[in-house]
Every structure is written in C-alpha cells, then in structure tokens.
Amino acid sequence: MPTTSGSFVAEWAKAQKPRGPSVRNSSVFYRNLEAELDARRIKHGCMSLHTIPPGASDFASADTLGLGFSGLLRAEFMEELARNPDSWLGACGTRLAFGNTTYLETLECEVADFHGAETAMITVNGGQANGAIFTAIPRPGDAIVYDEFIHATVHDGMKNSLALVKRSFRHNNVESFVETLSEIRASQPLISDGQRCVIVALEGIYSMDGDTPPLRELVAAAKEVFPEGNVQFYIDEAHSNGTLGPKGAGLVCALGLEKEVAIRMVSCPKALAAHGGIILCNNTVKTMILNESRSIMFSGAPSFHMLAAIRAGYNLMKTGKTQEAQLRVEHLVNLFMERLTSDPVWDRANDAMILRVPLWDLDEEAQPFATHICPILTRPNTKHHLYLTFHLQLAGFIVYPVFFPIVPKGTERVRLIFHASHNDAEIEALAACICAWAEEMLSIDQEGGDGIRLPKAARQAYTMIETADLN
Ligand SMILES: Cc1ncc(COP(=O)(O)O)c(C=O)c1O
C-alpha cells in the first residue's frame, strides 16, 4: 500500500537518491523520465512532497493572520454553511453555462465594495486569474511592462498574451521603469499616439522579497512619460491582501490609489486561509475576461464551499476582526529583526555574507511597510540556503529554501513568513537558532582548509540520502 510522506528533511533526502538503476528493466517511457529526474537528484535539486510534523513552528505557510491556525475561519465557514443549507457543493458547469449563481454574484459585489472596486470576478485560483487577465486584456499592439520579480503565474499569462511588446524593468527601480517606458514610447508609434496601451504589472508585496513597490512614484512617472493617459496598472495583491491597508484591503487601498489601478488580483490561500482568486476591476475588464479568457470559458466555475470560505474570510476582515492580527505581525517582524541584529554573531555573519536581510537595509522611505515576508539571504552561489533550512527544520521550525530559477542566481535564501499566531518566545527561539547556525558556519570558515566540512544538520541530511529506503 502507498504510504504518506514524512518531514521535509527526510523526504528531501529520499528524493535525492538516484533511482535509475532500479528501473533498468522498466519500459523506456519510465527510464527516460527517471533519467531526467536523476539528473536533478545528482545536483540535489529534486523536489518532493512532505508533511508538517505536529507541534512544529510554522514559518512557511501563508496563514499570516492565523485565520486557519486559530480555527476562526472554520467557525465562520461553518456558520456560512448553516446559513445556506441547500447549496450545491460543486459548480457543475462553467461560469458562462451553469456555474453562475446569485450567491457568487452577491459575494463578488461585497468583495468589490470592500476593496473600493467597481466589480469583482472570482476564479478557481490566483494562477487562473493571472492567466485570464494577461490572456484577455492586453490587446494586439499593446505593451506589457513588468517588474523583473513579477510572479511566475503572470509570466505564464503573458506567454499567451497578444501584447506586441513585453519588457521588464529593474525591481522597484523608478529610473529603470521610466527608461523602459521611454523606449516603448520611442519605438511604438501607435502607443506614443495614444491609440494603444501599456499595461504595467507589479505585486503589492513581492512574494520572495517581502518588499512593496513605490506605487505612487511609478504612477506619477507613467503619467509623465505618457500624458495621453494610456498606461494602466495591474497589481497582484496576493500577499498584500489582508496584511496591508485599512482592515487588510491591500496596498492600493493603503495608498488610496484605487482610481489609478485598473486591475487588482487577490489570491485567497494567503492571508484569507481559503482558496480561489479574485480579480478587482471594472465591468469592461470583467466582460472582456469572460469573452476572451479560455481558462475561464472552458473551466468549471468556483464551487460553493470555496466561495463560502472566501465569504467567511471577508466577513472577518470587514468586521475588523483581523486588524489586531495585522498589527501583531508587524510587532513580531520587528522583534525578530531586533533579536537577530543585536546578537553578537550578527555583524560577523553579515560581513562574511553568511546572513543578510537586504530588506532591512532600506530606509523607511524606500520600504515603508514591515511586511510578514522576510527573506534571509545566505552566502551566494553555495548550498548555505539548504544548510540553514536543514538546521531550522531539524530544530522544529518549518521554513523552505528558495533558489534559482525561483530567484536570481546568487540570491539564494530562506524565506520566513511571520504569523499573528506566533508568540514572542517562538520568535526569539527562531532568531537564536539562526544565530547558532551562523556561528557554526563562521567556525567552519575559520578552519579554512579544503572547505569540505559540513555543518551538523547538513551532515545529518546527507547521511539520510545514503540510508534512504526507497521501497
Ligand atoms: C504573488 C502571487 N501571485 C499569484 C499566485 C497564485 O495564486 P494561487 O495560489 O491562488 O493560484 C501566488 C501563489 O503563490 C503568488 O504568490
């Protein structure tokens, strides 16, 4: 009988053990697949599923406000189910055919109202929403200008887009943004004439970096380069929904820029601890998406239980029940940084590039929000991000390594996500555990030599590869 998976380190180790020899007598179909996987395993780059051990400290899930952990969302969801006892569980059709309901439309009106948008469109997930937006909205002759760190699902959407030009600009860099817009203005007569548009794609909080875009400056710059007003903004608020702005309404609401941003996207498995995607836009954009997006036209509509969970989450946000959690997260991030940077090892580890938090080097003007996502950068182009992950995981902290191609080469990191449900002692223990690892890495550095001594947790993980039982 198949078995369920275990903890991250055990499953990681099992996943790196080459399997080619065991499929020598299988069909070429399986041998070819295993050969490709073995190429990843040899480089220790094979990903695998794992489960979370009970009692572990979660610094990885997106349940930032603790709505899932605390049971608050479940309680509100059960009430929502009780209020709607006759609802069908599944959607049983596409949105355009049988899958539309009054419940879904009412919820869209409520959500749009909460975010100060004209309308909303709920999708099965945020990835589908991004796919739908970028397939349907940029029209032939339009251009897309995107921050180089924009999410993978926006890239997937852009691949199917009809836009004539797609150009990235340097992350959060207004100068680079202006240069990119100016190049488009110079090379695209229909856009400079104001007949075609530029769609700018940004995130509210960048998922791997935890920083926010200088949105006001970007909007002002766009107006300067294109006074005809044919630049429109798209903001992926996956990570800023629930965590920034009044009652968690997101970055755009925090800055009062609702009128300046044509499309926003909210992904519900994040702070809402639910499931689904929400497109905030006007009726023109919504109608275009319904007519042009194949992933909406040919896929089932959101199911009732998904919508009920979203409504439960919004009920909590609307009534201000999540605001305290928003503030608590800010306190925890500040506490963590204070503990980390006041530890005696910090300066030495920082100088030796063993630990860095570039986000905290920015001044308040460049980074006005202390967000729940905190990337700890490790020594570039090494396996330190893996070593730190092993060290923390084996100590009971759930964190994951982030590496190329998810982030650029040389910026490997461990991403921490802070939750309102953490207590101060957990945060202090996490900072102390990271510092103990840094001390160990410094002592390995000092030994010099051939540099092959591994830190203790990594030795343990590598031994697990040798002893992994693949059956
Ligand atoms: C910034 C961002 N956008 C979009 C998505 C996709 O959302 P979903 O998980 O709802 O498909 C994610 C998911 O991780 C994300 O981080």
The ligand as a Tripos MOL2 file, in Angstrom:
@<TRIPOS>MOLECULE
LIG
   16    16     1     0     0
SMALL
NO_CHARGES

@<TRIPOS>ATOM
      1 C1          2.2840   36.7350   -5.9880 C.3       1 LIG1
      2 C2          1.4240   35.5530   -6.3270 C.ar      1 LIG1
      3 N1          0.5410   35.6630   -7.3250 N.ar      1 LIG1
      4 C3         -0.2450   34.6300   -7.6730 C.ar      1 LIG1
      5 C4         -0.1700   33.4150   -7.0350 C.ar      1 LIG1
      6 C5         -1.0490   32.2960   -7.4530 C.3       1 LIG1
      7 O1         -2.1610   32.2250   -6.5890 O.3       1 LIG1
      8 P1         -2.9110   30.8530   -6.3100 P.3       1 LIG1
      9 O2         -2.0970   30.0760   -5.3410 O.co2     1 LIG1
     10 O3         -4.2290   31.2770   -5.7440 O.co2     1 LIG1
     11 O4         -3.0530   30.1580   -7.6240 O.co2     1 LIG1
     12 C6          0.7380   33.2570   -5.9910 C.ar      1 LIG1
     13 C7          0.8640   31.9670   -5.3020 C.2       1 LIG1
     14 O5          1.7740   31.6230   -4.6400 O.2       1 LIG1
     15 C8          1.5540   34.3580   -5.6200 C.ar      1 LIG1
     16 O6          2.4650   34.2670   -4.6280 O.3       1 LIG1
@<TRIPOS>BOND
     1     1     2 1
     2     2     3 ar
     3     2    15 ar
     4     3     4 ar
     5     4     5 ar
     6     5     6 1
     7     5    12 ar
     8     6     7 1
     9     7     8 1
    10     8     9 2
    11     8    10 1
    12     8    11 1
    13    12    13 1
    14    12    15 ar
    15    13    14 2
    16    15    16 1
@<TRIPOS>SUBSTRUCTURE
     1 LIG1         1 GROUP 0 **** ****
